[in-house]
Amino acid sequence: MNDIHIDSDIPLVEIESGIPLTPKVSARKRNWTYPFPKMKMGDSFFVNNITTKVMSPHISRAKEALKRNFTQRTIGKGVRVWRIP
């Protein structure tokens, strides 16, 4: 037999079903380094002296948080980022 031991220091809780999951609420407001939230379709911005490797994590976070698509290209010694469909 499998005996289940419940620590007596832990208060008893009731298991419930049919309770709807509430929406997730962010604990903090995001401070954006780049203007992703303000961008309209076709808008772009350029950052000098940066690589796509450095910009990629910023784009990934913006895509996930804003549910929008962005792409980037190396131009000279910097990166241009576009909002795309």
C-alpha positions in Angstrom: 0.0 0.0 0.0 1.1 3.6 -0.7 0.8 5.5 2.5 0.6 9.3 2.1 2.1 11.4 4.8 0.8 14.9 5.2 2.9 17.2 7.4 0.8 18.3 10.4 2.4 21.8 10.3 0.8 22.5 6.9 -2.8 23.7 7.1 -5.4 21.5 5.4 -6.6 22.8 2.0 -9.6 21.8 0.0 -9.2 20.6 -3.6 -11.8 22.3 -5.8 -12.7 21.8 -9.5 -14.6 24.0 -11.9 -13.0 27.3 -10.8 -12.1 29.4 -13.9 -8.5 30.5 -14.3 -8.1 34.3 -13.9 -6.0 36.2 -16.4 -2.4 36.6 -15.6 -1.5 40.1 -14.4 2.0 41.5 -14.9 3.7 42.4 -11.6 5.6 45.2 -13.3 5.2 47.6 -16.1 7.8 47.0 -18.8 10.3 49.7 -19.6 11.2 49.4 -23.2 14.7 50.2 -24.3 13.5 50.6 -27.9 10.2 52.0 -29.3 8.5 48.7 -30.2 5.1 49.5 -28.6 4.9 52.8 -30.6 5.6 51.3 -34.0 3.0 51.0 -36.7 3.1 48.6 -39.6 6.1 49.5 -41.8 7.8 51.7 -39.2 11.5 51.2 -38.5 14.2 52.5 -36.3 18.0 52.4 -36.6 20.5 51.7 -33.8 24.2 52.5 -34.6 27.1 50.4 -33.3 25.1 47.3 -32.4 24.9 43.8 -33.9 21.9 41.6 -34.7 23.1 39.3 -32.1 22.7 42.0 -29.4 19.3 43.2 -30.9 17.8 39.7 -31.2 16.8 39.3 -27.5 15.0 42.7 -27.5 13.1 41.7 -30.6 12.1 38.3 -29.2 10.8 39.9 -26.0 8.8 42.5 -28.0 7.3 39.9 -30.3 6.1 37.8 -27.3 4.9 40.7 -25.1 3.2 42.7 -27.9 2.1 39.9 -30.2 3.5 41.7 -33.2 6.2 40.8 -35.7 9.5 42.5 -36.2 12.6 41.9 -38.4 16.1 43.3 -38.4 18.9 43.8 -40.9 22.5 44.9 -40.5 23.1 48.2 -42.2 26.7 49.5 -42.1 27.8 49.4 -38.4 24.3 49.2 -37.0 20.9 47.5 -37.2 17.6 48.6 -38.6 14.4 47.0 -37.1 11.1 47.0 -38.9 7.6 46.2 -37.8 6.2 43.7 -40.3 2.8 41.9 -40.8 
